[in-house]
Amino acid sequence: MNRPGGRHTSGFTLLEIMVVVVIIGIIATIATLAVGVAGRDQGIGKEIRRLQDLLALVGEQAVLQGREYGLTFYAHEYGFSAYDYRAGRWEPVLDDPVLAPRKLPADAVVDLYIDGRQVHVAAQPPQERRDQDAGQPPGDKGGGTERTARPKAGRDTLMPQVFIMSSGDVTPFEVHLRPEIGKPGITLQVADNGKARLVTDEP
């Protein structure tokens, strides 16, 4: 409406202002939740996709090299091993930076299933592997004088949970990573032919 003097004025009603404020509040809340979820799950999603890629790589190496590989999960990390026919035992892969042991996100919870049954996941690698990671002989406590005997044949402390064979066969398994108990996570399902797929939990 034109007022005397030729000026045209317009403004917002109180109701319109309140609607805008409510909309801004809703958008801000959604953005905050989205950032929180992304920040919480980004590490888990990134790590399980990396594992999927590593399994494909190891599967190809196993066939090309005619070598048997293994995969073992712990509460806060996972690592690959290879069978040493000369030594007659499984040895951790430490000379390949791509397949070196990898830490999981600090808040990650690991659930491992093989043949449909949940498998116990140790809190940490055995002392022998930790010695090798640190560059010490197995059983060496650091001073070089106190050592324990190497495991006897048939008691390989590094026996993997998952086998990746030179024939192309893989132990079928599922590994589920979640940020904490009761929270949704991601499952990596691996078939006996090495094919893997990711399944995201329903929130």
MARBA-391357 format. One record per residue: x, z, y of N, C-alpha, C in turn; residue number from 1; residue in one letter. Coordinates in steps of 0.1 Angstrom, whole numbers, plus 2048, in hexadecimal, padded with zeros to 3 digits. Layout:
 n.xx n.zz n.yy ca.xx ca.zz ca.yy c.xx c.zz c.yy seq type
    X    Z    Y     X     Z     Y    X    Z    Y NUM    A
...
END
This chain:
 n.xx n.zz n.yy ca.xx ca.zz ca.yy c.xx c.zz c.yy seq type
  809  800  7F4   800   800   800  809  800  80C   1    M
  805  7F7  816   80D   7F6   822  808  801  82C   2    N
  811  808  832   80E   812   83C  811  80C  84A   3    R
  80B  812  854   80E   80D   862  81D  80C  864   4    P
  821  802  86B   82F   800   86D  835  7F5  864   5    G
  82E  7F1  85A   832   7E6   851  83B  7EB  846   6    G
  83D  7F8  844   845   7FD   839  83D  7FF  82C   7    R
  844  7FB  821   83E   7FC   814  846  807  80C   8    H
  83F  811  808   846   81C   801  840  81E  7F3   9    T
  849  821  7E9   844   824   7DC  84C  830  7D6  10    S
  847  836  7CC   84D   842   7C6  848  844  7B8  11    G
  84E  84E  7B2   84A   852   7A4  841  85E  7A4  12    F
  837  85E  79B   82F   86A   79A  836  874  792  13    T
  832  880  792   838   88B   78B  837  888  77C  14    L
  82C  882  777   82B   87F   769  835  875  765  15    L
  838  86B  76D   842   860   76A  84F  867  769  16    E
  853  870  772   860   876   772  861  87F  765  17    I
  857  886  761   857   88E   755  859  885  749  18    M
  853  87A  748   854   871   73C  862  86C  73B  19    V
  868  868  747   876   863   747  880  86E  742  20    V
  87E  87A  747   886   886   743  885  888  734  21    V
  879  887  72E   877   889   720  87E  87E  718  22    V
  87D  872  71C   884   867   716  893  868  716  23    I
  898  86C  721   8A7   86E   722  8AB  87A  719  24    I
  8A3  884  718   8A6   88F   70F  8A7  88B  700  25    G
  89D  883  6FD   89C   87E   6EF  8A8  875  6EC  26    I
  8AC  86C  6F5   8B7   863   6F3  8C4  86B  6F2  27    I
  8C5  875  6FA   8D1   87E   6FA  8D2  885  6EC  28    A
  8C7  88A  6E7   8C7   891   6DB  8CB  888  6CF  29    T
  8C5  87C  6CF   8C8   872   6C4  8D7  86F  6C5  30    I
  8DD  86D  6D1   8EB   869   6D2  8F3  875  6CD  31    A
  8F0  881  6D0   8F8   88D   6CC  8F8  88E  6BD  32    T
  8EC  88C  6B7   8EB   88D   6A8  8F3  882  6A1  33    L
  8F2  876  6A7   8F9   86A   6A1  908  86D  6A2  34    A
  90D  872  6AD   91C   875   6AE  920  87F  6A4  35    V
  917  889  6A3   91A   894   699  91B  88F  68B  36    G
  911  887  687   911   882   679  91D  879  677  37    V
  920  870  681   92B   867   67F  938  86F  67E  38    A
  93A  879  687   946   881   687  948  888  67A  39    G
  93D  88D  674   93D   894   667  940  88C  65B  40    R
  93A  880  65B   93B   878   64F  945  86C  650  41    D
  94B  86A  65C   954   85F   65D  960  860  654  42    Q
  966  86C  652   971   86E   64A  96E  86C  63B  43    G
  963  871  637   95F   86F   629  95C  860  626  44    I
  954  85A  62E   951   84C   62C  95E  843  62C  45    G
  967  846  636   973   83E   637  97C  840  62A  46    K
  97D  84D  625   985   850   61A  980  84A  60D  47    E
  973  84A  60B   96D   845   5FE  96D  836  5FE  48    I
  96D  82F  60A   96F   821   60A  97D  81D  608  49    R
  986  825  60D   994   823   60A  997  824  5FB  50    R
  991  82E  5F4   992   830   5E6  98D  824  5DF  51    L
  982  81F  5E3   97C   813   5DD  986  807  5DD  52    Q
  98D  805  5E9   997   7FB   5EB  9A3  7FD  5E2  53    D
  9A7  80A  5E1   9B3   80D   5D9  9B0  80B  5CA  54    L
  9A4  80E  5C6   9A1   80B   5B8  9A2  7FD  5B4  55    L
  99D  7F4  5BE   99E   7E6   5BB  9AC  7E1  5BB  56    A
  9B4  7E7  5C4   9C3   7E3   5C4  9CA  7E8  5B7  57    L
  9C7  7F4  5B3   9CE   7F9   5A7  9C9  7F1  59B  58    V
  9BD  7EE  59A   9B8   7E6   58F  9BF  7D9  58E  59    G
  9C1  7D2  599   9C8   7C5   599  9D7  7C8  595  60    E
  9DD  7D2  59A   9EB   7D5   596  9EC  7D8  587  61    Q
  9E3  7DF  582   9E3   7E3   574  9E3  7D7  56B  62    A
  9DB  7CD  56E   9DA   7C1   567  9E6  7B8  568  63    V
  9EB  7B6  575   9F6   7AE   577  A03  7B3  572  64    L
  A05  7C1  573   A11   7C7   56E  A11  7CC  560  65    Q
  A05  7CB  559   A03   7D0   54C  A06  7DF  54B  66    G
  A02  7E6  555   A05   7F4   557  9F8  7FC  557  67    R
  9F8  808  551   9ED   811   551  9EE  81B  55D  68    E
  9E3  81C  564   9E2   825   56F  9D7  830  56D  69    Y
  9D8  83B  574   9CF   845   573  9CB  84A  581  70    G
  9C0  851  582   9BB   857   58F  9B6  865  58C  71    L
  9BB  86E  595   9B7   87C   593  9B2  882  5A0  72    T
  9A7  889  5A0   9A1   88F   5AC  9A4  89E  5AB  73    F
  9A6  8A3  5B7   9A8   8B2   5B9  99E  8B5  5C4  74    Y
  99D  8C2  5C7   993   8C7   5D1  996  8C1  5DF  75    A
  9A2  8BE  5E2   9A5   8BA   5F0  9AD  8AD  5F0  76    H
  9AF  8A7  5E5   9B7   89A   5E5  9B5  893  5D8  77    E
  9BA  887  5D8   9BA   87F   5CB  9C7  877  5CB  78    Y
  9CB  874  5BE   9D8   86D   5BD  9D8  864  5B1  79    G
  9E0  859  5B1   9E2   850   5A6  9EE  853  59E  80    F
  9EE  850  592   9F9   852   589  9FB  845  580  81    S
  A06  844  57A   A09   838   571  A0F  83E  565  82    A
  A0D  837  55A   A12   83B   54D  A20  836  54B  83    Y
  A2A  83F  549   A38   83B   546  A3A  83B  537  84    D
  A3B  82F  532   A3D   82D   523  A4A  833  51F  85    Y
  A54  832  527   A61   837   523  A61  846  522  86    R
  A5B  84D  52B   A5A   85B   52B  A4E  860  523  87    A
  A45  857  520   A39   85B   518  A30  865  51F  88    G
  A2E  863  52C   A26   86C   534  A21  865  541  89    R
  A17  86B  546   A12   867   553  A1A  86C  55F  90    W
  A1D  863  568   A25   867   574  A1E  863  580  91    E
  A1E  86C  58A   A18   869   597  A1E  85D  59E  92    P
  A16  855  5A5   A1C   849   5AC  A20  84E  5BA  93    V
  A2D  850  5BB   A33   855   5C8  A3B  84B  5CF  94    L
  A3F  840  5C8   A47   836   5CF  A3F  82B  5D6  95    D
  A32  82C  5D5   A2A   822   5DC  A22  829  5E6  96    D
  A25  827  5F3   A1D   82E   5FE  A0E  82C  5FE  97    P
  A0A  820  5F9   9FC   81D   5F9  9F5  825  5EE  98    V
  9FB  828  5E3   9F5   830   5D8  9F9  83E  5D8  99    L
  A00  843  5E3   A05   851   5E3  9F8  85A  5E4 100    A
  9FA  867  5E0   9EE   870   5E0  9E8  870  5EE 101    P
  9DB  871  5EF   9D4   871   5FC  9CB  87E  5FD 102    R
  9CC  883  609   9C4   88F   60C  9B6  88B  60F 103    K
  9AC  893  60B   99F   891   60F  99C  898  61C 104    L
  991  894  623   98D   89C   62F  98C  8AB  62C 105    P
  98F  8B3  635   990   8C1   633  982  8C7  62E 106    A
  977  8C1  633   96A   8C7   62F  964  8C0  623 107    D
  96B  8B7  61D   966   8AF   612  964  8B7  605 108    A
  959  8B5  5FE   956   8BB   5F1  955  8B0  5E7 109    V
  95D  8B2  5DC   95E   8A7   5D2  956  8AB  5C6 110    V
  94E  8A2  5C1   946   8A3   5B5  94A  897  5AC 111    D
  950  899  5A1   954   88E   598  94C  88E  58B 112    L
  947  882  587   93F   880   57B  946  875  573 113    Y
  948  878  566   94D   86E   55C  944  86E  550 114    I
  93F  862  54D   935   861   542  929  869  545 115    D
  925  86A  551   919   872   555  91A  881  555 116    G
  926  886  552   928   894   552  932  898  55E 117    R
  92F  8A3  564   937   8A8   56F  944  8AD  569 118    Q
  94F  8AA  570   95C   8AE   56C  962  8B8  575 119    V
  969  8C2  570   96F   8CC   579  97A  8C5  581 120    H
  97B  8C8  58D   985   8C3   596  98E  8CF  59A 121    V
  99B  8CF  597   9A4   8D9   59A  9A6  8DB  5A9 122    A
  9AA  8E7  5AD   9AB   8EA   5BB  9B7  8E2  5C1 123    A
  9C2  8E1  5B9   9CE   8DA   5BD  9D6  8D4  5B2 124    Q
  9DF  8CB  5B4   9E7   8C5   5A9  9EF  8D0  5A2 125    P
  9F3  8CD  596   9FC   8D7   58F  A09  8D8  596 126    P
  A10  8E3  593   A1D   8E6   599  A27  8DB  597 127    Q
  A27  8D5  58C   A30   8CA   589  A2F  8BF  593 128    E
  A22  8BA  595   A20   8AF   59E  A24  8B3  5AD 129    R
  A21  8C0  5B0   A24   8C4   5BE  A33  8C4  5C0 130    R
  A3A  8C8  5B5   A49   8C8   5B6  A4E  8B9  5B8 131    D
  A48  8B0  5B1   A4C   8A2   5B2  A49  89D  5C0 132    Q
  A3D  8A1  5C5   A3A   89C   5D3  A44  8A1  5DD 133    D
  A49  8AD  5DA   A53   8B3   5E3  A61  8AF  5E0 134    A
  A63  8A6  5D6   A70   8A1   5D3  A78  8AB  5CB 135    G
  A72  8B5  5C4   A79   8BE   5BC  A77  8BB  5AD 136    Q
  A81  8BF  5A5   A7F   8BD   596  A73  8C5  592 137    P
  A6C  8C1  587   A60   8C9   582  A65  8D7  57F 138    P
  A5D  8E1  584   A60   8EE   581  A6A  8F5  58A 139    G
  A71  8ED  592   A7B   8F3   59B  A74  8FA  5A7 140    D
  A76  906  5A9   A70   90E   5B3  A76  90D  5C1 141    K
  A81  904  5C1   A87   902   5CE  A96  907  5CE 142    G
  A99  911  5C6   AA7   915   5C5  AAF  90E  5BA 143    G
  AA8  907  5B1   AAF   8FF   5A8  AB3  907  59B 144    G
  AB1  914  59B   AB5   91C   590  AAA  920  586 145    T
  A9E  921  58C   A92   925   584  A89  919  581 146    E
  A89  916  574   A81   90A   570  A78  90E  564 147    R
  A6D  907  563   A65   908   557  A66  8FC  54E 148    T
  A63  8FD  542   A65   8F2   538  A5B  8E7  53B 149    A
  A5F  8DB  539   A55   8D0   53B  A4A  8D0  531 150    R
  A3E  8CC  534   A33   8CC   52A  A37  8C5  51E 151    P
  A33  8C9  512   A35   8C3   506  A2C  8B6  505 152    K
  A30  8AE  4FB   A27   8A2   4F9  A19  8A6  4F6 153    A
  A0F  8A0  4FC   A02   8A3   4FA  9FC  8AD  503 154    G
  A05  8B3  50C   A00   8BC   516  A05  8B7  524 155    R
  A01  8AB  526   A04   8A4   533  9FC  8AA  53E 156    D
  A02  8B2  547   9FB   8B8   552  9F6  8AE  55C 157    T
  9FB  8A2  55C   9F7   898   565  9ED  88E  55F 158    L
  9E7  891  554   9DD   888   54D  9D2  885  557 159    M
  9D0  878  55A   9C5   875   564  9B7  877  55F 160    P
  9AE  878  568   9A0   879   564  99A  86B  562 161    Q
  99F  861  56A   99A   853   569  9A6  84A  565 162    V
  9A4  841  55B   9AE   838   557  9AB  82A  55C 163    F
  9B5  823  561   9B4   816   566  9BE  80D  55E 164    I
  9B9  806  554   9C1   800   54A  9C5  7F2  54D 165    M
  9D0  7EE  546   9D5   7E0   549  9CC  7D6  543 166    S
  9C3  7DA  53B   9B9   7D1   535  9AE  7CD  53F 167    S
  9AD  7D5  54A   9A3   7D3   554  998  7DE  552 168    G
  998  7E5  548   98E   7F0   546  991  7FC  54E 169    D
  987  803  552   988   80F   55B  97E  819  555 170    V
  982  825  555   979   830   552  96E  830  55B 171    T
  961  82E  557   956   82F   560  954  83D  565 172    P
  952  83E  572   951   84B   579  94A  84A  586 173    F
  946  855  58B   940   856   598  946  862  59F 174    E
  94A  85F  5AC   950   86A   5B4  947  86B  5C0 175    V
  943  877  5C3   93A   87A   5CE  941  882  5D8 176    H
  942  87E  5E5   948   885   5F0  93D  889  5FA 177    L
  93D  895  5FE   933   89A   608  93A  8A4  611 178    R
  936  8A5  61D   93C   8AD   627  93C  8BC  623 179    P
  931  8C1  61E   92F   8CF   61A  923  8D0  610 180    E
  922  8DB  60A   918   8DD   600  90A  8DB  606 181    I
  902  8D3  600   8F4   8D1   605  8F3  8C6  610 182    G
  8FE  8C0  614   8FE   8B5   61D  8FF  8A8  616 183    K
  8F9  89D  61C   8FA   890   616  908  88A  616 184    P
  90B  882  60C   919   87D   60C  918  86E  606 185    G
  923  86A  600   924   85C   5FB  929  85D  5ED 186    I
  924  855  5E4   928   854   5D6  92F  847  5D3 187    T
  93A  847  5CD   941   83B   5C8  93F  83A  5B9 188    L
  938  82F  5B5   934   82D   5A7  93D  822  5A2 189    Q
  945  825  597   94E   81B   592  94B  818  583 190    V
  949  80B  580   945   807   572  952  805  56A 191    A
  950  803  55D   95B   802   554  963  7F5  556 192    D
  95D  7EB  55D   965   7DF   561  96C  7E0  56E 193    N
  96B  7EC  574   972   7EE   581  969  7EB  58D 194    G
  95E  7E5  58B   955   7E2   597  950  7F0  59D 195    K
  950  7F0  5AA   94D   7FD   5B1  942  7FA  5BB 196    A
  93A  804  5BE   930   803   5C8  92E  810  5CF 197    R
  92A  810  5DB   928   81D   5E3  919  81F  5E4 198    L
  915  82C  5E2   907   830   5E4  907  83C  5ED 199    V
  900  83A  5F8   8FF   844   603  8F3  84E  5FF 200    T
  8F5  85B  600   8EA   864   5FD  8DF  863  607 201    D
  8D3  866  603   8C8   867   60C  8C9  873  614 202    E
  8C7  873  621   8C8   87F   62A  8BD  889  627 203    P
END
